[in-house]
Structure formats: C-alpha cells, structure tokens
C-alpha cells in the first residue's frame, strides 16, 4: 500500500455521509441487502445511526475506504440489544448482568471497499473499534454476524471474538452472538492504538 490510511472517528456530516454511502455500495449493491437502503441518497443507515453511535472510518486522501460502527449500550439501547440476551452472557462469563450492560459496546456494520480487501484494513479498523470502546470505559465488545456469513465469523474469530451460546433471530435474520473481553492494560500500553480515535 503506497497510501497511508488514517483511522479515526467520523466527526463531520460529510464523513458520516461517506461512511453511509460506502455501506450502501457494499451492503446493498454488492450483497443485495435492501433493508435500510436509501436509493435516492445512496446511503445505508438504520435506526441505530445517530449521535449516540460512533462511526470509525478509515480514510486515504480524504476518501473513506472502510467503516464500522460502535454503540455503547450504557448510552443507548440499540435495537437488537434484547437479541444478545446479556443475562446469558453474564452467566457464561461468571459476571453480574448490570456490570455487563454498563461496560459493553457493540461492533457492527463493517464495510470495506472491495479493492482494499485482503490488505489488513479490517484489522486496522478494528483497532479503532477497540480504542473507541476503551475510551468509553467498555470492557466487552459484542458482535452478531449472520450465521451463514462464515467470512465475517472468521474475521471476528481472528480479532479475538468467541461464540457464546445464543443464536437469535432479529428482523428475519439468524445471527450468532459473539463477544470479546478487552485486555485493558494491553490497550492502554499499545502504541499502535494509543493515538486512534481521540
């Protein structure tokens, strides 16, 4: 890669629009997902997109080439929150459900331009996701890839996620709930992550 990628939070409306447009290109045009497609503006956004959500973006020369969303449960009960069955996760991890719900972030809506796939960009955007969760005092990140999306589940596994015993249905899709407990000391010391998403 000759160009340097910058991982950061989308802070302007223009950056958010680029992220939603990239999602549209990937989710709607490439994968045929029409659920949240806005064909007029060529954006893919849902009810969980708003001030309460953090959009992590990867930019090269001011062009968004990848994006992911981070939602902190304590600040906003995202629509699929009940699908995750946090009581099951708390019991599975041997923790209090209140603690889980107050230190948890959801990672979703990862979209990456096809021409940049296979170049380590997903790993870099995930570092931004972890840093965003860390900056919001979260200790656990959850994700809910479609059961049939083996590629997404493999990427999450490589990022340190594990399945927990919940497979649920949300808006007609069947998802596998996955989680990762963040290594807070490692994040605080990791110089590669330190300057991301401030």
N, C-alpha and C positions, 0 to 999 in steps of 0.2 A: 504494500500500500504506500503510494507516494504521498498521499494527502494525510494530514493529521486529523483524527477525529476528536471532537470536544464533546464530552458527556456532561450534561447539565440539566437543570430543571427548566421547563418551558415557563418563561415569566411574562411573555408578551402574547397578545391575542394572535399576532402573526405566527409565532412559534406554535401555539396551540392549533391554529388552523392547519399548518403544515403537518403536524402530527396526525390530526383527524383525516387529512387528505391521504397521507401515507397509509393509514388504516384502511381507508376506502379502496385504495389500489390493491392492497394485499387481501383484506377480508372479503370485499365484495367482488372486485374484478377477478382476482386470482382464484379465490376459494368459493365464490358464489354465495356468500353469506349476505342475505338481503335484510336481516332482522332490523338493523339500525342504519341502513344505507339512506343517505340524503343525496339523491341523484342530481338535484339542482345545484348544490354546492360541492358535490363530490366529496362528502365527508362521511365518516363512520363514527358516530358518537351515540352514547346511550345515557340513561338517567343518572348514572354514576359519574358522568363527566361534569365537572363544575369546579367551583372554588375549593371544594373540600378534597378534590383529588389532586395528586401530584403527577405531572407528566414528565417522565425522564426522557430526554431526547439525546440523540447522537447527531451532531452536525459536522459537515465538511463543507467549508467555504460558504457558510450560512444556509446550507441546504440540509434539511432533516432527512437522514437516511435510515434511522431506526427510532423506535419509541416503545415505551412500556408505561403502564400506569401503576401507581402505588396509592392505596387508600388505607388510611389509619382508622381502624374500627372505633376507637375511643372518640374520634372526632365526627364520624359519620357512619351510620349503619347502612352499608352498601346493600343493594337489592338482594343479592344472593347470600347474604350473611347466614340466614337460617339453614341454607343448604349445607353449610360446612359443619353443622352440629358441634359447636365448640365444647359442649359438655363431654362429648365422646373424646375429642382431642385432649381435653384437660385430664380425663380419666386415663387415657392412653399414655400421657406424659407424666402422670402422677402429680399434677398441679391443680391449683384452685381455678375454677372456671372464671371467677372475677379477675384474677391475675391475667389469665389468658386473654380475656376480652379487652383488657386495658393495656396490653402490651403487644398487640397483634396488628400486622399490616397485611393487606392482600396485594399480590403481584399478578397483574393480568394485562391483556391487550398488547402483548409483544408483537410488533410488526417490524420487519426488516426488508429493505429494498432487495429484490432478487439478485441484483448484480453485486451486492455486498455480502451475500451469504457464504458461509464456509471460510470466513476470514477472521474469526474471533470477535466479531462485533457484538454478538449476543452475550458473550462473557463480559465485555466491557459495559454494556448497558446494564447487565445485572449488578455489576459493581456499583453503579449509580443507584439502582433499586435498593441494595443493601445499605448504602450510605444514607439514602433518604429515610429508610426505616430507622436506622441508628440515630439520625438527627431528630427523629420524632419519638425517641425513647421506646422503640419497639424491640422485643426480644424474639419474636416468632414471625415468620412470613408464611402465608398460605397461598396456594395456587389451586386452580381447579380445571386442568386441561380435559378436553373431551376424551372419553375412554378410548375411542378409536384413533385418537391422534398420537400414534406411537412416537412420532418425531418430537412433539412438544414434551411428552413424558420423558423421553431420553435426554433432551436438553435440560429439563428440570433436575433429573437424576444427576447429571454431570455437575449441576450447580449446587448439589448437596441436599436436594429435596428427597423426602421419603413419602411413600403412601401411608395413610392411616385408614383404618377400617370404615371409611364412609365413601360410598358411591351413591350419588344422588342425582335427581332429575331437576333441572331448572329450565323453564321456558322451552320444554320439549327436547332438551339435550341431556345426555347422561355424562356425568363428569366424575373423575377420580379426584378425591381431595388429597392434596399433598401438603407437607409442611417442612419447614427448616427452622431449627433453633439457631439463632445468630450467636456467633462467638464474639461477644462484645469487646473483650480485650484485644483480640486479633484485629477487629475492625478499627479500634482506636489507634492501634500502632501501625496499621498497614499504610505505608506512604503512598501506594498506588490509589488508595481510596480516599485518603485524608482530604484532598482538595476538591473532591467531587461534590456537587450539589449543595453548596453552601448557601 
